[in-house]
Amino acid sequence: MEPSRQGQQSSRDPGALSAAPGSPHDGTAAVSGIPASIEADFRPPAWLRNRHLQSMLASTGARRGPIARRAAPLIAAQREMLLDCGGGVRLQCLHSSPGKRRGSPVVLLHGWEGSAESLYVLSLGQQLFERGCDVFRLNLRDHGDTHHLNRELFHSCLLSEVVAAMRALQAAIGGQPLRLVGFSLGGNFLLRVGAQARTADLDIARIIAVSPVLDPSDTLRALESGFAGYSRYFVRKWWRSLLKKQAAWPAHYDFAPLRRVRDLRRLTAELIRRFTAFRSLEEYLDGYSITGERLAELEVPTTLITSLDDPIIPAGGLERLARTPSLRIVVTRFGGHCGFLDRLTGPTWVERRILAELHAGDEPAALDPVLA
C-alpha cells in the first residue's frame, strides 16, 4: 500500500525473482541485482503447495484447538505489561517467563488485525518458552483487546511508539539484547525498528521478519486484483476493530457514515483523511514502505523470509530493498503468506527455521543457503 512508481513490478509477479536455467540449486534469484540461491529446504507435499491454502491455514480456526493446547504453559505463565511509550501512549505486552532461563529474550509481533493471540504467535511463543526463553508478545495499538488504551486510531506509520515499546522492554529486563520476530505488518514494523536501532539506542541482537510488507502499494493492488476473499477478510476484521474503538471512545468516534464502505482502498483513504494529518492516501502508504533506501541504515543482523507465491506480498519488492550487509533474504518457492506448512500438525517449517536462526547466534555457517 504505497503510491505508484514508474518501473514497479506488477502486483502479481512471482516470476520477478525467477529461477535461472542450469543453476546448481533449485534456482537463483536477483535481489538488488545480486544472483543468489532460492531456498530449497522447504518442500511441502504436492497437496500443500497451493498458495491460498498455505495462507489460509496459517490462521484458520481449525488449527486453534491443538495450538492453544500446546501453548497452555505459555499462556498460564503470562502476565500483562503496559508499556509507557511516551506522550500518554501505552501498548500492551504479554510476558511469559520460564522457570529456568536458558535463552535470550524474544519479542514477537503479529500482523495487521492479528494479535498476541494469533496462532503463529502462540505456536512459536510456546516453542521458545519450552527452550527457556522469556517471551514477550506485543500488541500493536488497537489490536487484541487494547482499543481502550489510546484514544487515537492505529495506523501503520506509528513507528515511534513501537520503538519506544522496545526501549521500555529493554529497560524492564535490565538492558539485555533483544531478539525480534515479526510477521507480515509486524515484520515490516520490526525492520523499520532495526533501521533506527542505533539512533534509538536499542540493543537488538537479531531480527527475523516473516512475509513482511515491502511496498504497501503493491500489497494493496494485490489485494484488489487477487482472490477477493483476502480483501473481504481484512475489511471484515477491520470493521470489527473499528466498532470496538467506537465502543471504547464513543465521544470521539462515530463510524456510521462509513458503515457501508466495503472497499479496502476507499475505507483506508477515508479513515486517513478523517483521522490523520496525512495529505493523501499515497503519502500515508509511502510512510511505511521499506523499499528504496528505507533500510539503508539497518545494522542489526536480520533475516527476511518470504515466498515467491505470496498472494499478498509480491516478491518483486525484494529487488527494491536497500543493499546492506546485515540483511539476508530467504526466499522459498512455496509457502503463501505466513504459511510455510509442510504438514497440518506440529511446528511449521518457518517456525523450525526461526528457532534455528535464533539459536545459531550470528554464525551463518550453521544455516541453509540464503540470499545475501
C-alpha positions as CSV (number, residue, x, y, z in Angstrom):
1,M,0.0,0.0,0.0
2,E,2.3,2.8,-1.3
3,P,2.0,5.3,-4.1
4,S,2.6,4.1,-7.7
5,R,6.1,4.4,-9.1
6,Q,7.4,4.0,-12.6
7,G,9.2,0.8,-13.2
8,Q,7.5,-1.1,-10.4
9,Q,6.9,-4.8,-10.7
10,S,3.3,-5.8,-11.2
11,S,1.3,-6.7,-8.1
12,R,1.3,-10.3,-9.0
13,D,4.7,-11.1,-10.3
14,P,6.2,-14.2,-8.6
15,G,8.5,-14.5,-11.6
16,A,10.2,-11.3,-10.7
17,L,12.7,-13.5,-8.9
18,S,12.9,-16.3,-11.4
19,A,14.9,-19.5,-11.5
20,A,18.0,-19.3,-13.6
21,P,18.4,-22.2,-16.1
22,G,21.3,-24.5,-15.3
23,S,21.6,-23.4,-11.7
24,P,23.2,-25.9,-9.3
25,H,20.5,-25.0,-6.7
26,D,16.7,-25.2,-7.1
27,G,17.0,-21.8,-8.7
28,T,18.6,-18.4,-8.5
29,A,17.1,-15.1,-8.0
30,A,18.2,-11.5,-8.4
31,V,17.8,-9.3,-5.3
32,S,19.0,-5.8,-5.9
33,G,20.8,-7.3,-8.9
34,I,22.7,-9.9,-6.9
35,P,22.4,-13.5,-8.2
36,A,21.6,-15.8,-5.2
37,S,20.1,-19.2,-4.4
38,I,16.5,-19.8,-3.8
39,E,15.9,-21.7,-0.5
40,A,15.5,-25.4,-1.3
41,D,14.9,-26.7,2.1
42,F,11.1,-26.1,2.2
43,R,9.4,-28.9,0.2
44,P,5.8,-29.2,1.2
45,P,3.8,-32.2,-0.2
46,A,2.1,-31.5,-3.6
47,W,-1.3,-31.1,-2.0
48,L,0.1,-28.3,0.3
49,R,1.7,-26.3,-2.4
50,N,-1.3,-24.1,-3.2
51,R,-0.5,-20.5,-2.1
52,H,-4.1,-19.8,-1.0
53,L,-4.3,-23.0,1.1
54,Q,-1.0,-22.1,2.7
55,S,-2.1,-18.6,3.5
56,M,-5.5,-19.6,4.9
57,L,-4.1,-22.5,7.0
58,A,-1.8,-20.0,8.7
59,S,-4.7,-18.6,10.7
60,T,-7.6,-21.0,10.2
61,G,-9.7,-21.7,13.3
62,A,-9.4,-25.4,12.7
63,R,-5.8,-25.2,14.0
64,R,-6.6,-23.1,17.1
65,G,-7.6,-26.0,19.4
66,P,-4.3,-28.0,19.0
67,I,-2.1,-24.9,19.1
68,A,-3.9,-23.5,22.2
69,R,-3.5,-26.8,24.0
70,R,0.2,-26.9,23.2
71,A,0.6,-23.2,24.2
72,A,-1.2,-23.7,27.5
73,P,2.0,-23.4,29.6
74,L,3.0,-20.1,27.7
75,I,-0.5,-18.7,28.4
76,A,-0.6,-19.8,32.0
77,A,2.7,-18.1,32.7
78,Q,1.9,-14.8,31.0
79,R,1.5,-11.5,32.8
80,E,0.4,-8.2,31.4
81,M,2.8,-5.4,31.0
82,L,1.5,-1.9,30.0
83,L,4.5,-0.2,28.3
84,D,4.8,3.6,28.7
85,C,5.7,4.8,25.2
86,G,5.6,8.5,26.0
87,G,3.0,11.1,25.3
88,G,0.4,9.1,27.2
89,V,0.6,6.2,24.7
90,R,0.5,2.7,26.2
91,L,1.0,-0.6,24.5
92,Q,0.2,-4.0,25.9
93,C,2.7,-6.7,26.1
94,L,2.2,-10.3,27.5
95,H,5.3,-11.6,29.1
96,S,5.8,-15.3,29.8
97,S,8.9,-16.2,31.9
98,P,10.1,-19.8,32.0
99,G,11.1,-21.4,35.3
100,K,14.7,-21.9,34.1
101,R,16.0,-19.3,31.7
102,R,18.3,-20.8,29.1
103,G,17.8,-18.4,26.2
104,S,17.8,-14.7,25.3
105,P,14.5,-12.7,25.5
106,V,12.4,-12.8,22.3
107,V,9.8,-10.2,21.3
108,L,7.0,-11.5,18.9
109,L,4.9,-9.1,16.9
110,H,1.8,-10.0,15.0
111,G,0.4,-8.8,11.6
112,W,-2.3,-6.3,10.8
113,E,-5.6,-7.2,12.6
114,G,-3.8,-10.1,14.3
115,S,-2.8,-10.0,18.0
116,A,-0.7,-11.6,20.6
117,E,-3.2,-14.5,20.5
118,S,-2.7,-15.2,16.8
119,L,-1.9,-18.8,16.0
120,Y,1.5,-18.2,14.6
121,V,2.5,-16.1,17.6
122,L,1.2,-18.7,20.2
123,S,2.8,-21.6,18.4
124,L,6.2,-20.0,18.0
125,G,6.0,-18.5,21.5
126,Q,5.4,-21.9,23.1
127,Q,8.4,-23.4,21.4
128,L,10.6,-20.5,22.6
129,F,9.2,-20.8,26.1
130,E,10.0,-24.5,26.1
131,R,13.6,-23.7,25.3
132,G,13.9,-21.4,28.3
133,C,13.4,-18.0,26.6
134,D,11.5,-15.1,28.1
135,V,8.7,-14.5,25.5
136,F,7.2,-11.0,25.1
137,R,4.1,-10.9,22.8
138,L,3.5,-7.3,21.9
139,N,0.1,-5.9,20.8
140,L,0.1,-3.0,18.4
141,R,-2.2,-0.2,19.2
142,D,-5.9,-1.2,18.7
143,H,-5.0,-4.9,18.3
144,G,-6.2,-7.6,20.7
145,D,-8.4,-6.1,23.4
146,T,-6.5,-2.9,23.7
147,H,-8.7,-0.3,22.0
148,H,-9.4,1.4,25.3
149,L,-5.7,2.2,26.0
150,N,-5.2,5.0,23.5
151,R,-7.6,7.5,22.1
152,E,-6.1,8.0,18.6
153,L,-6.6,5.3,15.9
154,F,-4.0,2.9,14.9
155,H,-2.2,3.3,11.6
156,S,0.9,1.7,10.1
157,C,3.1,4.8,10.4
158,L,3.1,4.8,14.2
159,L,6.7,3.6,14.3
160,S,7.8,5.9,17.2
161,E,5.6,4.1,19.7
162,V,6.8,0.7,18.7
163,V,10.4,1.9,19.0
164,A,9.5,3.3,22.5
165,A,7.9,0.0,23.4
166,M,11.2,-1.8,22.6
167,R,13.1,0.7,24.7
168,A,10.7,0.2,27.6
169,L,11.0,-3.6,27.3
170,Q,14.8,-3.4,27.2
171,A,14.8,-1.3,30.3
172,A,12.5,-3.7,32.1
173,I,14.9,-6.6,31.5
174,G,18.0,-4.8,32.6
175,G,19.3,-3.8,29.2
176,Q,19.7,-7.3,27.8
177,P,19.8,-7.6,24.0
178,L,16.5,-8.2,22.3
179,R,15.7,-10.7,19.6
180,L,12.7,-9.6,17.5
181,V,10.4,-11.8,15.3
182,G,7.6,-10.2,13.3
183,F,5.0,-11.4,10.9
184,S,3.5,-9.6,7.9
185,L,3.0,-5.9,9.1
186,G,4.7,-6.8,12.3
187,G,7.8,-7.8,10.3
188,N,7.6,-4.5,8.5
189,F,7.5,-2.6,11.8
190,L,10.5,-4.6,13.2
191,L,12.6,-4.0,10.1
192,R,11.9,-0.3,10.5
193,V,12.8,-0.5,14.2
194,G,16.0,-2.2,13.2
195,A,16.9,0.6,10.8
196,Q,16.5,3.1,13.7
197,A,18.2,0.9,16.4
198,R,21.4,2.9,16.6
199,T,19.7,6.3,16.8
200,A,17.1,5.0,19.2
201,D,19.9,3.5,21.4
202,L,18.4,0.0,21.2
203,D,20.5,-3.2,21.7
204,I,19.0,-5.7,19.3
205,A,20.8,-8.9,18.7
206,R,18.7,-10.2,15.8
207,I,15.6,-9.6,13.7
208,I,13.6,-12.1,11.8
209,A,10.8,-10.9,9.6
210,V,8.4,-13.4,8.0
211,S,6.4,-12.3,4.9
212,P,6.8,-8.6,5.8
213,V,5.0,-5.9,3.9
214,L,7.6,-4.5,1.5
215,D,5.9,-1.9,-0.8
216,P,2.4,-1.3,0.5
217,S,1.1,-0.1,-2.8
218,D,1.9,-3.4,-4.3
219,T,0.1,-5.2,-1.4
220,L,-3.0,-3.0,-1.9
221,R,-3.1,-3.8,-5.6
222,A,-2.5,-7.5,-5.0
223,L,-5.5,-7.5,-2.5
224,E,-7.6,-5.6,-5.1
225,S,-6.7,-7.8,-8.1
226,G,-6.3,-11.2,-6.5
227,F,-8.6,-13.6,-4.7
228,A,-11.4,-11.5,-3.4
229,G,-11.6,-13.4,-0.1
230,Y,-8.5,-11.7,1.2
231,S,-9.8,-8.2,0.9
232,R,-13.2,-9.2,2.4
233,Y,-11.4,-10.9,5.3
234,F,-9.3,-7.8,6.1
235,V,-12.2,-5.4,5.7
236,R,-14.4,-7.6,8.0
237,K,-11.7,-7.8,10.7
238,W,-11.0,-4.0,10.4
239,W,-14.6,-3.1,10.9
240,R,-14.8,-5.4,13.9
241,S,-11.8,-3.4,15.3
242,L,-13.3,0.0,14.4
243,L,-16.5,-0.8,16.2
244,K,-14.5,-1.8,19.3
245,K,-12.8,1.5,19.1
246,Q,-16.1,3.4,18.8
247,A,-17.4,1.5,21.8
248,A,-14.3,2.4,23.9
249,W,-14.4,6.1,22.9
250,P,-18.0,6.9,22.0
251,A,-17.5,10.7,22.4
252,H,-14.7,10.7,19.8
253,Y,-15.7,8.2,17.1
254,D,-18.8,7.6,15.1
255,F,-18.1,5.4,12.1
256,A,-21.8,5.2,11.0
257,P,-21.2,7.4,7.9
258,L,-18.6,4.9,6.6
259,R,-20.5,1.7,7.7
260,R,-21.4,0.7,4.1
261,V,-17.9,1.1,2.8
262,R,-16.5,-2.4,2.0
263,D,-13.8,-1.4,-0.5
264,L,-10.4,-1.6,1.2
265,R,-8.8,1.3,-0.7
266,R,-11.7,3.6,-0.2
267,L,-12.0,2.7,3.5
268,T,-8.3,3.3,4.1
269,A,-8.4,6.6,2.2
270,E,-11.5,7.8,4.2
271,L,-10.0,7.0,7.6
272,I,-6.7,8.5,6.7
273,R,-8.4,11.7,5.5
274,R,-10.7,12.0,8.5
275,F,-8.5,10.9,11.4
276,T,-4.8,11.6,10.5
277,A,-2.7,14.5,9.3
278,F,-1.6,12.8,6.1
279,R,-2.4,14.8,3.0
280,S,-3.3,11.8,0.8
281,L,-3.6,8.1,0.8
282,E,-0.4,8.0,-1.2
283,E,1.6,10.0,1.4
284,Y,0.4,7.6,4.1
285,L,1.2,4.5,2.2
286,D,4.7,5.7,1.4
287,G,5.2,6.3,5.1
288,Y,5.6,2.7,5.9
289,S,7.2,1.3,2.8
290,I,10.6,-0.3,3.3
291,T,11.7,-0.2,-0.3
292,G,14.2,2.3,-1.6
293,E,16.7,3.5,1.0
294,R,14.4,2.9,4.0
295,L,16.6,0.0,5.3
296,A,20.0,1.5,4.3
297,E,20.8,2.2,8.0
298,L,20.0,-1.4,9.1
299,E,23.0,-2.7,11.0
300,V,21.2,-5.4,13.1
301,P,21.8,-9.0,11.8
302,T,18.5,-9.6,10.1
303,T,16.8,-12.4,8.2
304,L,13.8,-11.7,5.9
305,I,11.8,-14.9,5.0
306,T,9.2,-14.7,2.2
307,S,7.8,-16.9,-0.6
308,L,7.6,-16.3,-4.3
309,D,4.0,-17.3,-4.3
310,D,2.8,-15.0,-1.5
311,P,-0.6,-13.7,-2.8
312,I,-0.4,-10.6,-0.6
313,I,3.3,-9.5,-0.7
314,P,4.6,-9.5,-4.3
315,A,8.2,-10.7,-4.4
316,G,9.2,-8.1,-6.9
317,G,9.5,-5.6,-4.0
318,L,12.6,-7.5,-2.8
319,E,14.5,-6.0,-5.8
320,R,13.9,-2.5,-4.4
321,L,15.3,-3.1,-0.9
322,A,18.5,-1.3,0.0
323,R,21.6,-3.4,-0.2
324,T,23.0,-3.8,3.3
325,P,25.4,-6.5,4.6
326,S,23.2,-7.0,7.7
327,L,20.2,-8.1,5.7
328,R,19.9,-11.7,4.5
329,I,16.9,-12.8,2.5
330,V,15.4,-16.3,2.4
331,V,13.1,-17.0,-0.5
332,T,11.0,-20.1,-0.9
333,R,9.1,-21.3,-3.9
334,F,6.0,-22.2,-1.9
335,G,4.6,-21.0,1.4
336,G,1.9,-18.4,0.7
337,H,1.6,-15.6,3.2
338,C,2.9,-16.5,6.6
339,G,2.1,-20.2,5.9
340,F,5.2,-22.4,5.2
341,L,3.4,-25.5,6.4
342,D,4.9,-28.9,5.4
343,R,2.2,-30.7,7.5
344,L,-1.0,-29.9,9.2
345,T,0.0,-30.5,12.8
346,G,3.1,-29.6,14.8
347,P,5.6,-26.8,14.2
348,T,5.7,-25.3,10.7
349,W,8.8,-25.1,8.6
350,V,9.2,-21.4,9.2
351,E,9.0,-21.9,13.0
352,R,11.7,-24.5,12.8
353,R,13.8,-22.1,10.7
354,I,13.3,-19.3,13.1
355,L,14.4,-21.4,16.1
356,A,17.5,-22.4,14.2
357,E,18.3,-18.8,13.3
358,L,17.8,-17.6,16.9
359,H,19.8,-20.3,18.4
360,A,22.6,-20.2,15.9
361,G,23.6,-16.7,17.1
362,D,25.2,-14.8,14.2
363,E,27.0,-17.8,12.7
364,P,25.7,-18.2,9.1
365,A,27.7,-21.4,8.5
366,A,25.1,-23.4,10.5
367,L,22.3,-22.2,8.4
368,D,21.0,-23.2,5.0
369,P,21.9,-21.2,1.9
370,V,20.2,-17.8,1.8
371,L,20.0,-14.8,-0.4
372,A,22.6,-12.3,0.6
